[in-house]
Amino acid sequence: MSHRITSLLSSLILLIVVFGLSSCEKNYAPRIFNTEFARLPGLSSTSFIVSVEASDANHDPLTYLWEASNGSFIESQEKSETTWEGPQVTADTEFELTVTVSDGKLSASESVFISLAAPSFGKVIGTAFFTGTTVPIYEAVISLDGKTDTTDINGEYEIDGVRSGRQTVKGRKPDFTTGSTDVIVTQGITEALVYMSSPVNSTRLYGRCVGNMTGDPKANLEIIVLNTNKKESDLRTRSDAGGYYEIPLVPHGLRYLIVKEDERIRGETLVFLEVESYLFNVPIREPFEFSDSRDDRTYGGVRIGGQLWMAENLAYIPHVSPPEIQGGIWVFDYSGSNVSEAKQHENYGLYGCLYDWHTAMADDHGNGKDICPPGWHLPTDAEWKSLELTLGLDYIELDSVGWRLSGDVGRKLKASSGWENEGNGSNSGSFSALPGGNRSSTGSFLGVPGYANFWMATAWKEDELYAWRRYLYHNRDAIGRYSDFKTTGSSVRCVKD
């Protein structure tokens, strides 16, 4: 019995000793060893991420509390890292942010100091466009930094007194998606473009690319909507194996389309869009070849509208004259009278022959009509007008004398190489006109490689001295309609009977 009492007393004494020792362990306050802040990436120039790193020697769990003299915390204040939004200031101001770290018994505090600069102001200008284009959107409300402006007929806006820093520009208009773009505003003028789309104010353009002679589908052609400045927009697609294409959300209005194969323009056309969907099949010109039975020379041809045209200059040369001889057939810069020599001249291969009007109209060259191959004829002024209308000339300009500017018909007729001073055309009409020059009525060769002349089978007002011709020049996209002396030497393009 005494042994058991002694053992119980010993255990009690041991517990008292252990408890006493543990109750005497010292608690240490948390230690803050780093605080930092950084401007928050995003739209506001007054938002900052603040953080603290701390430890506790006793390994107690820690709590955190952030406090500030001004501004507000847009995340929890009771985390080691949070976000503080500073107030708007009118002068340079410093703000104190204090963090307190506690282990539940003891705590430690430390402050960071953030300076906000007085704002500067600038002007923001720009344009609202349909997405993927530079087609302007008018009467769109543009908002920025609490201020608004409405775009004009050109889609342009201007907002002054905008605070410097990162801002968001927004564009709104009924039936349009909201456009939004971020911009860094600086003192002075800053430009910001806004893009918006609208199924209500756009058309789904679709159809097929097919050959204009065979009707065969044309695959892997790029169909592109041009901007108002005739530059390519981002609205584009490629035809599939069946020749089908589709471009959604093309802005309403008169739109210019081009069709490209690699970098070569195969077609250009205007379409007017004002409906939800529009079917437009794109005819692709298919070159062909034919032979002149008089000399077995092969020529390229092309269908333009309802007509078949030669796609190169006539080179029929039963005889040749030096330039000083009035009336006949000439090769540019060749001064002899030997047909074999003339055919070896570089310009014969490039530009064919130059003919005076009477020779071009003579009926003694084997086809009973004129200088053209059998089954073909020298086109009239009316047939050239039909060609020009097909390529986009405005009907109002059809009978004008001089340069006709509409439709860029000259650019479409000119070959894509061979013209001086970067005066090449797009050749989207597949006419492949080259600058063959002319032989003047006084016997001089002029114009290679700057311009081209083509005879019509139509006299000017039944005049004995003048006849109609068409004129292309290296620095113009237009086509000229002029009369000239019938003794002038010009190029000839024939059209199929």
Secondary structure by P-SEA (a helix, b strand, c coil): caaaaaaaaaaaaaaaaaaaaaaabbbbccccccccccccccccccbbbbbcccccccccbbbbbbbbcccccccccccccbbbbbcccccbbbbbbbbbbbccccbbbbbbbbbbccbbbbbbbbbbbccccccccccbbbbcccbbbbbccccccccccccccbbbbbbbcccccbbbbbbbccccbbbbbbbbbbcccccbbbbbbbbccccccccbbbbbbbccccccccccbbbccccbbbbccccccbbbbbbbccccccccbbbbbcccbbbbbbbbbbbbbbbcccccbbbbbbbcccccccccccccccccccccccccccccccccccaaaaaaccccccccccccccccccccccccccccccccccccaaaaaaaaaaacccccccccccccccccccccccccccccccccccccccccccccccccccccccccccbbbbbbcccccccccbbbbbbbcccccbbbbbcccccbbbbbbbbcc
